[in-house]
Amino acid sequence: MTGRGLGRDTRIVLGIDPGTAITGFGVVEREGGGRVSLIECGVIRTATGQPLPSRIREVYEGIVELIDRHRPSVVSVEDVFHGRNSRTALTLGHTRGAILLAASLNNLPISEYTAVEIKKAVVGTGRASKEQVGFMVQRQLRLRTAPAPADAADGVAAALCHCMAGAFARRNR
């Protein structure tokens, strides 16, 4: 599938950094020559005083709106981390479920990458700080400033990771 009919090698990638309070996203366009440009980035903020089901619905609706607006050819989502707090991981899993459902109901392929894989692809090290990720996103996309807040930069990084993984796979076929 190609994005927006701009050429058979052009792809629109929606990258997502899931969060129950703040979900970061980035939409990038990868052209045939390998050039990647930013279309949009930002965050979906949920009302922290609301019950979890309402917040998950807000994330779902926000992702559906992004899919409708940009018509991506693939969705790249940060995978669940294995943290110390199982409740936090479970809550994040609910949010990821809403994101995966939105993509699946729109018949979009989903690629999942760990935070370490995303940081390694974009920065060169899996232990990069949020500031380093933002700086490298800014640099790779030739932006005047890093995407803000950091969650938006993380969403863009997820999209860039997918573009880089695809380029790597094509080179090694």
Secondary structure, 3 states (H helix, E strand, C coil): CCCCCCCCCCEEEEEEECCCCEEEEEEEEECCCCCEEEEEEEEEECCCCCCHHHHHHHHHHHHHHHHHHHCCCEEEEECCCCCCCHHHHHHHHHHHHHHHHHHHHCCCCEEEECHHHHHHHHCCCCCCCHHHHHHHHHHHCCCCCCCCCHHHHHHHHHHHHHHHHHHHHHHCC
